[in-house]
C-alpha cells in the first residue's frame, strides 16, 4: 500500500524507547507516529514527544479521487480518466500537442486527530484498506476502555 510521497510506514522503534515488541511507525511530514499497544507516541522533528491514547484518537476514513500524472501504484483502482489540459467543455485542449490522458484513481484518506492537537491525513492507494486499519484502532480503544474504564490518560 502506497502512502503517498511524504508518508512511509515500517516496523521501527523510537530511538529513546526500549521495547520487547515490534512497533509500526508512520512518517507523516515532520512527525513520526509510533503505534504501541496502548497509545500512539508522536515524535516531532524538533525533538518534542507526545502521546495519544487510542481512546482519544479519532480515525476517519474517506474516499478521494486523485489525478495521477506519474505512475499509478499497482494496487490503485483507476475509476476514470481525464486530460492533462482540459478545455471548457471537458474535452482535450487541442492547443497542447503533449496533452495526454491521465488516470483518476480512487484512494482512501485516513484522518488521525485528537483533542490534544494531532491532525494528520494519510492517503492510501488501495481503496478499502483503510477500513481495516480504522476498525483495528477502534477495537483497541474499546478493549482499553473495557480494561480501564476510569483511565483518562
Rosetta silent file (secondary structure, phi, psi, omega in degrees, C-alpha in Angstrom):
SEQUENCE: XXXXXXXXXXXXXXXXXXXXXXXXXXXXXXXXXXXXXXXXXXXXXXXXXXXXXXXXXXXXXXXXXXXXXXXXXXXXXXXXXXXXXXXXXXXXXXXXXXXXXXXXXXXXXXXXXXXXXXXXXXXXXXXXXXXXXXXXXXXXXXXXXXXXXXXXX
SCORE:     score description
SCORE:     0.000 S_00000001
   1 L     0.000  120.660  176.988    0.000    0.000    0.000 S_00000001
   2 L   -81.031  135.811 -178.211    1.498    3.275   -1.061 S_00000001
   3 L  -107.066   10.932 -179.438    1.006    6.032    1.478 S_00000001
   4 L   102.472  166.363 -173.073    1.967    8.985   -0.669 S_00000001
   5 L   -71.283  -23.497 -177.276    5.259   10.659   -1.423 S_00000001
   6 L  -109.563   11.865 -175.863    5.771   12.163    2.046 S_00000001
   7 E  -134.224  130.046  175.917    4.493    9.276    4.131 S_00000001
   8 E  -141.112  154.308  178.651    6.022    5.884    4.718 S_00000001
   9 E  -129.755  151.229  175.513    5.481    3.120    7.217 S_00000001
  10 E  -168.296  168.723  176.063    7.658    0.325    8.565 S_00000001
  11 E   -77.631  121.456 -179.117    8.425   -1.677   11.685 S_00000001
  12 L  -164.168  148.437  175.827   10.614    0.509   13.883 S_00000001
  13 L  -104.173  147.263  175.189   11.080    1.538   17.487 S_00000001
  14 L   -64.122  147.868 -175.327   11.632    5.134   18.573 S_00000001
  15 L   -58.991  -31.375 -173.548   15.278    5.849   19.351 S_00000001
  16 L   -98.751    5.821 -178.515   14.627    6.707   23.008 S_00000001
  17 L  -120.936  128.817  175.706   12.319    3.800   23.899 S_00000001
  18 L   -99.496  127.483 -176.151   13.450    0.263   24.628 S_00000001
  19 L  -141.229  155.682  177.880   10.738   -2.289   23.939 S_00000001
  20 L  -104.520   13.034  177.776   10.351   -6.034   23.551 S_00000001
  21 L  -122.456  156.702  175.793    7.596   -5.725   20.922 S_00000001
  22 L   -85.516  129.369  177.946    7.663   -4.705   17.301 S_00000001
  23 L  -112.771  152.878  176.498    6.009   -1.361   16.693 S_00000001
  24 E   -99.340  136.144  176.500    4.810    0.155   13.452 S_00000001
  25 E  -121.363  146.406  176.492    5.835    3.694   12.636 S_00000001
  26 E  -127.895  119.822  175.661    4.382    6.047   10.067 S_00000001
  27 E   -82.143  123.651 -178.702    6.335    9.101    8.953 S_00000001
  28 E  -130.268   89.710 -179.864    3.967   11.997    8.335 S_00000001
  29 L    66.290 -120.487 -177.352    5.813   15.139    7.308 S_00000001
  30 L   -88.482    3.504  179.923    7.738   16.493   10.270 S_00000001
  31 E  -123.035  158.650  171.998    6.372   13.878   12.670 S_00000001
  32 E  -126.911  129.107  178.133    6.627   10.123   13.133 S_00000001
  33 E   -99.258  127.260  177.644    3.763    8.170   14.700 S_00000001
  34 E  -112.202  120.448 -176.381    4.712    5.011   16.653 S_00000001
  35 E   -92.937  106.053  177.340    1.844    2.617   17.315 S_00000001
  36 L   -99.510  170.026 -177.632    2.235    0.916   20.709 S_00000001
  37 L   -60.841  -29.881 -175.425   -0.302   -1.449   22.316 S_00000001
  38 L  -116.427   -8.245 -178.738   -1.891    1.253   24.494 S_00000001
  39 E  -166.928  167.449  175.196   -1.115    4.557   22.763 S_00000001
  40 E  -105.785  124.380  173.373    0.459    6.311   19.827 S_00000001
  41 E   -90.774  134.824 -177.675    3.710    8.132   20.503 S_00000001
  42 E  -115.047  112.391  178.673    4.178   11.224   18.341 S_00000001
  43 E  -102.068  125.669  178.295    7.777   12.288   17.748 S_00000001
  44 E   -96.125  150.631 -179.515    8.323   15.717   16.238 S_00000001
  45 L   -58.556  -30.485 -178.745   11.410   16.584   14.187 S_00000001
  46 L   -80.288    4.067  176.321   12.300   19.339   16.695 S_00000001
  47 L   102.601   -8.689  178.543   12.631   16.751   19.485 S_00000001
  48 L   -73.712  148.548  179.139    9.194   17.056   21.078 S_00000001
  49 E  -132.544  137.550  176.188    7.308   13.903   22.023 S_00000001
  50 E  -134.178  169.855  178.534    3.625   13.438   22.731 S_00000001
  51 E  -138.399  141.402  177.143    1.291   10.548   23.376 S_00000001
  52 E  -129.983  118.832  174.780   -2.316    9.904   22.378 S_00000001
  53 E   -68.340  148.351 -178.413   -4.274    7.052   23.928 S_00000001
  54 H   -60.610  -26.964  177.790   -6.344    5.081   21.438 S_00000001
  55 H   -65.459  -22.629 -176.896   -9.470    6.123   23.380 S_00000001
  56 H  -108.574    9.564 -178.694   -8.692    9.723   22.418 S_00000001
  57 L  -102.027  118.602  176.563   -7.680    9.052   18.817 S_00000001
  58 E   -93.796  128.899  179.248  -10.292    9.803   16.175 S_00000001
  59 E  -120.829  118.478 -179.162   -9.848    7.875   12.927 S_00000001
  60 E  -121.731  130.545 -179.606  -11.936    8.954    9.938 S_00000001
  61 E  -113.834  129.716  175.247  -11.778    7.238    6.539 S_00000001
  62 E  -135.423  156.939  174.929  -12.996    8.871    3.336 S_00000001
  63 E   -86.121  151.864 -178.574  -12.568    8.134   -0.347 S_00000001
  64 E  -144.400  130.439  176.373  -10.599   10.520   -2.526 S_00000001
  65 E   -93.629  126.575 -177.508  -10.295   10.771   -6.305 S_00000001
  66 E  -127.819  134.514  175.264   -6.787   11.738   -7.407 S_00000001
  67 E   -85.105  123.934 -178.931   -5.445   12.524  -10.846 S_00000001
  68 E   -99.843  120.214  178.206   -2.124   10.745  -11.309 S_00000001
  69 L   -91.867  -21.490  179.364    0.425   12.473  -13.531 S_00000001
  70 L  -105.290 -146.422 -179.781    3.129    9.868  -12.853 S_00000001
  71 L   -76.186  149.510  179.487    3.000    6.137  -12.393 S_00000001
  72 L   -93.723  129.929  176.653   -0.062    4.559  -10.807 S_00000001
  73 L   -56.589  143.783 -174.931    0.568    2.364   -7.731 S_00000001
  74 L   -62.044  -24.822 -179.017   -0.089   -1.286   -8.618 S_00000001
  75 L   -96.680    6.301 -179.712   -2.841   -1.658   -6.002 S_00000001
  76 L   -79.369  148.797  177.535   -4.703    1.529   -7.002 S_00000001
  77 E  -101.478  116.334  177.588   -8.151    1.385   -8.570 S_00000001
  78 E   -83.611  120.283 -175.335   -8.445    3.513  -11.717 S_00000001
  79 E  -109.550  -12.674 -178.359  -12.038    4.835  -11.825 S_00000001
  80 E  -167.065  179.391  176.760  -11.899    7.399  -14.621 S_00000001
  81 E  -139.354  153.980  174.928   -9.653    9.317  -16.991 S_00000001
  82 E  -144.893  175.516  178.737   -9.113   12.985  -17.799 S_00000001
  83 E   -99.163  150.600  177.561   -6.832   15.071  -19.981 S_00000001
  84 L   -59.342  -42.815  176.069   -3.723   16.851  -18.726 S_00000001
  85 L  -120.683  119.751 -174.763   -5.127   20.062  -20.249 S_00000001
  86 E  -107.982  137.954  175.406   -8.922   20.254  -20.364 S_00000001
  87 L   -84.752  177.959 -176.006  -10.987   22.675  -22.458 S_00000001
  88 L   -60.505  -28.196 -178.473  -14.153   24.414  -21.212 S_00000001
  89 L   -89.021   -0.191  178.189  -16.359   21.580  -22.450 S_00000001
  90 L    95.355   -4.769  178.877  -14.335   18.914  -20.626 S_00000001
  91 L   -89.667 -177.505 -179.877  -12.553   17.518  -23.675 S_00000001
  92 E   -70.121  138.618  176.551   -8.862   17.688  -24.532 S_00000001
  93 L   -81.509  110.401 -172.857   -7.425   21.158  -25.109 S_00000001
  94 L   -72.501   -6.975  178.974   -6.030   20.883  -28.654 S_00000001
  95 L   -71.060  -16.474 -177.024   -3.629   23.821  -28.145 S_00000001
  96 L  -110.330  118.542 -177.443   -1.215   21.470  -26.387 S_00000001
  97 L   -74.234  -23.889  179.822    0.464   18.796  -28.517 S_00000001
  98 L   -95.844   23.310 -178.634    1.658   16.846  -25.454 S_00000001
  99 L   -74.669  108.446 -177.841   -1.867   16.673  -23.983 S_00000001
 100 L  -114.907  161.426  178.880   -2.199   13.113  -22.757 S_00000001
 101 E   -79.045  138.381 -179.766   -4.876   11.229  -20.932 S_00000001
 102 E  -119.179  142.379  177.952   -4.326   10.815  -17.182 S_00000001
 103 E   -77.753  146.474  171.523   -5.854    8.193  -14.879 S_00000001
 104 E  -108.863  120.525 -176.351   -8.081    9.189  -11.966 S_00000001
 105 E  -105.989  149.438  175.578   -7.563    6.813   -9.034 S_00000001
 106 E   -99.081  116.168 -179.453   -9.761    6.155   -6.020 S_00000001
 107 E  -114.334  168.499  170.661   -7.716    6.318   -2.825 S_00000001
 108 E  -103.429  139.183  170.573   -8.503    6.198    0.887 S_00000001
 109 E  -114.004  128.740  179.773   -7.740    9.149    3.125 S_00000001
 110 E  -111.998  117.216  176.281   -7.272    8.423    6.814 S_00000001
 111 E   -98.108  124.911  176.336   -7.543   11.386    9.167 S_00000001
 112 E  -111.443  113.679 -177.388   -5.924   10.860   12.582 S_00000001
 113 E  -134.262  158.037  174.399   -6.953   13.566   15.033 S_00000001
 114 L  -147.342  161.027  177.350   -7.085   14.152   18.769 S_00000001
 115 L   -68.166  -18.240 -178.917   -8.255   16.900   21.092 S_00000001
 116 L   -88.993    4.696  171.002   -4.631   17.388   22.135 S_00000001
 117 L   116.769   -4.955  176.517   -3.594   18.587   18.669 S_00000001
 118 L   -68.541  131.247 -179.000   -2.795   15.584   16.491 S_00000001
 119 E  -152.943   86.943 -177.839   -4.044   16.345   12.981 S_00000001
 120 E  -127.172  144.792  175.070   -2.628   14.129   10.234 S_00000001
 121 E  -123.651  127.484 -179.819   -4.083   12.841    6.971 S_00000001
 122 E  -116.519  136.594  179.671   -2.617    9.768    5.311 S_00000001
 123 E  -108.825  129.256  178.639   -3.523    8.711    1.802 S_00000001
 124 E  -112.375  138.554 -175.866   -3.579    5.009    0.872 S_00000001
 125 L   -78.246  -24.299 -178.960   -3.552    3.806   -2.694 S_00000001
 126 L   -93.674  104.868 -178.950   -5.600    0.645   -2.093 S_00000001
 127 L   -61.499  130.308 -179.584   -9.210    1.728   -1.688 S_00000001
 128 L   101.085  -21.797 -178.441  -10.859   -0.131    1.210 S_00000001
 129 H   -66.895  -31.399 -176.893   -7.632   -0.958    3.063 S_00000001
 130 H   -68.488  -25.688  179.956   -8.074    1.932    5.495 S_00000001
 131 H   -63.076  -39.015  177.210  -11.326    0.484    6.830 S_00000001
 132 H   -65.092  -40.722  178.126   -9.438   -2.456    8.366 S_00000001
 133 H   -62.017  -48.050 -179.591   -6.933   -0.059    9.931 S_00000001
 134 H   -62.988  -41.492  178.845   -9.698    2.116   11.406 S_00000001
 135 H   -62.561  -39.901  178.836  -11.565   -0.944   12.696 S_00000001
 136 H   -64.931  -42.819  178.420   -8.396   -2.200   14.398 S_00000001
 137 H   -62.447  -43.714  179.108   -7.795    1.179   16.077 S_00000001
 138 H   -65.514  -37.077  178.422  -11.421    1.287   17.285 S_00000001
 139 H   -65.665  -41.408  177.560  -11.179   -2.305   18.597 S_00000001
 140 H   -63.812  -44.463  179.459   -8.027   -1.470   20.565 S_00000001
 141 H   -60.637  -44.517  178.900   -9.689    1.650   22.002 S_00000001
 142 H   -62.219  -43.651  179.596  -12.778   -0.350   23.001 S_00000001
 143 H   -62.542  -42.171  178.769  -10.634   -3.046   24.601 S_00000001
 144 H   -67.289  -37.481  178.034   -8.645   -0.479   26.573 S_00000001
 145 H   -65.066  -38.447  178.414  -11.837    1.248   27.744 S_00000001
 146 H   -68.932  -36.234 -179.257  -13.219   -2.087   28.987 S_00000001
 147 H   -75.679  -35.577 -177.843   -9.957   -2.892   30.786 S_00000001
 148 L  -137.718   71.849 -174.390   -9.548    0.606   32.302 S_00000001
 149 L   -64.753  -23.224 -178.801  -12.862    2.490   32.104 S_00000001
 150 L   -95.855    4.175 -178.576  -11.718    5.221   34.541 S_00000001
 151 L   -79.144  116.090 -179.603   -8.400    5.873   32.773 S_00000001
 152 L  -104.284   12.740 -179.596   -8.490    9.394   31.339 S_00000001
 153 L   -71.582    0.000    0.000   -4.896    9.452   30.063 S_00000001
